[in-house]
Amino acid sequence: MTDTFGRFAANPIGPLLAARDGGLTLATTGATAPTSHARSDFSLDAGTVGVEFAVWGDDAVTALVGFATGPAALNKALGADLASIGWDLAAGRLLQAGGAIATGLPVVVHGDIVGLQVVFSNPRQLRLYLNGVQIHLRELQLSGPLFFAASLGASKAGGLYLAVNAGQWGPRSEAAASGWRLPTPALSPTASTHLADVDWLSAPGDSPANARYEGLVSDGVSLIQELAFWPWGGDPVSQAAAAECVVTDADGLLDALAGTGASGRSVQILLAAESGMRADAVPAFRCAIEQIEINDDGTKTLHLRDAHDYLDETINRGVFLPNVPSLAWKPQPVVIGAVASIPAMGGNSDATSMFVADSRVYMDAVMDRGDLMEAGTYSAAPDGQQLLLKSPPVMPVVVDASSVGAAMMPARLEQAVGDVMARLGKEAWSASDCVLIDQATGYMGIGYYAGAAITGRAVLNAILPSYGAGSYQDASGVLRFVRVTAPETHIGEFAFDLSEADLAVDLIMVPDEAPNLTRRMAYRPNGQALGASDMVTDVVDVPQARRDELSGLYRGQVYGAGPLHAHYQRAEAADPVISLFWHAADAQVEIDRILSLYRVERYFYQLAVRGDQDLAPLPGQIGRLTYSRYGLEDGKPVLVRRVERNPATGDVVLTVWG
């Protein structure tokens, strides 16, 4: 469920104050001293909560931020009476009841981020933060529900602005990490719905004890696991896992759930012996409800999606504040690993302060109109997100930078995926899988750039193809990663060994057309390709070879010269696939590996097995398939691309590649 963050209320509000941008910012409507206050649109009175503010404008920082109770008069400044408390940012004082209760606090200037956190304990505690560092702790002498609040003074309308962090930028302190969120009702264990394919009651000593499972599930549950991306053909699938089952519900047990919009509710599917314990059940799948479809009065169909729908959330750590109108509320750019030609965006009137990324980067080269700027003419801001110039640039300015380290250090697969998952605040992914791929390839790594809002799923779909890899969800809900390799090179035991006698229906063979296959692989893509008019005319400072690098979608490409099967001759003239590698050597090894896979013609095989509850291969695993046709007579190693299985009936449909 999406969090609802507090904003400034448009009404009620103190005189000469206005909540703007949907309550994200506060400004004055005319010249005024800070003699009134605005407050949040809802109050809180439990837990640990906090709020974060940024201030900017032409006027001095004449602002107070703090908390107010419901009875606090809006026509009074914060801290003017006992009903509110206010932090005077410019004076470094904390005010209540008309006087200072703390002095000597650091002075806040334009561009600083201030945070306030309340712990609703006994007694209540107040913590103040400046740019992520706690600067004050004291007991809070306010009772009852609290609103966050602010007072502003300015010499004119809009002379000073205050923005509240309602999730539009990453938290700079524990205050914003706690957040001013509208409480959501927690689901108690008793609110869970327990279903099974037979009526079942857990034992008194089980966990949970005496839980009744209604035997409403008809014919088990159909589970689907699939590699989320096939690097040389087709688009990425939107869901790498799914499930579906039909429920017999003549008594309407699920009517309320179907009618209240259960989408997103977590579902765990377990396999247990009918005479066994719930605690001994084996995980079969973890997913979330997509939809409960009512077929008729007697049956419903549960459509379930994978447990990683959070991947469809954006990973940008923040948006630009409206102090620069051209950037107002736009998502801040994402940089992961080593990226060429990142566009720098002016953050002030003369562009001597330029924004590069939403988190720290290590700048290696800075170019103004394609011409390398000399050392000493620029520097990185302390936060590593901005570029500071000694004099205004001609524009456009682009930067070669890395989020990992100096000297254009690319991100290994583990680092890149870890960055994405950290931005989403999730941990249900297999770092060990990524480490194994890093070790198997030996690649230095990649770089990824997004200048607009981007989802976690889109980033993974951009990163993984460089490694010839895909992802899938395992039975416990963990996001796993596997590389597509030639099945015939497999060493070790097979995950399965199936023959014609095991199949319920005829095997279906489909040629792998590999429509995206090419002999060329580009590397080091430019974050922004410069046009001819974007570069200086001096061919000495920017020679033609350099112009070609800067004006293309990528800095370079490699060519794979290995033999290809005649079926894939279209690859000879195909456009290059654009990888995210920084080093040409990585791209060369990978394109040579891909071409080696297609020295022979490849095929997909679809096969069905009935009544085998032990057959549960995973995407990426290697098995052996024997059949009387299609060259499979002597058995052929195959790689699993897609698995559809029903654990209750043992029905399995596999799509394999070999």
Buried (B, 14 or more C-beta within 10 A) or exposed (E): EEEBBBBBBEEEBBEBBBBBBEBBBBBBEBEBEBBBBBBBBBBBEEEBBBBBBBBBBEBBBBBBBBBBBEEBBBEBBBBBBBBBBBBBBBBBBBBBBEEBEBEEBBEBEBEBBBBBBBBBEEEBBBBBBBBBEBBBEBEBEBEEEBBBBBBBBBBBEBBBBBBBBBBBBBBBBBBBBBBBBEEEEEEEEEEEBBBBBEEBBBEEEBEEEEBEBBEBBBEBBBBBBBBBBBBBEEEBBBBBBBBBBBBBBEEEBBBEBBEEEBEEBEBBBBBBEEEBEBEEBEEBBBBBBBBBEBEEEEBBBBBBBBBBBBBEBBBBBBBBBBBBEEBEEBBBBBBBBBBBBBBBBBBEEEBBBBBBBBBBBBBBEBBBBBBEBEEEEBBBBEEBBBBEBEEEBEEBBBBBBBBBEEEBBBBBBBBBBBBBBEBBEBEBBBBEBBBBBBEEBEBBBBBBBBBEBBBBBBBBBBBBBBBBBBBBBBBBBBBBBBBBBBBEEBEEEBBBEBEBEBBEEEBEBEEBBBEBBBBBBBBBBBBBBBEEEBBBEEEEEBEEEBBEBBBBEBBBBBEBEBEBEEBBEEBEEBEBBBBBBBBBBBBBBBBBBBBBBBEBEBBBBBBBBBEBBEBBBBBBBBBBBBBEEEEBEEBBBBBBBBBBBBBBBBBBBBBBBB
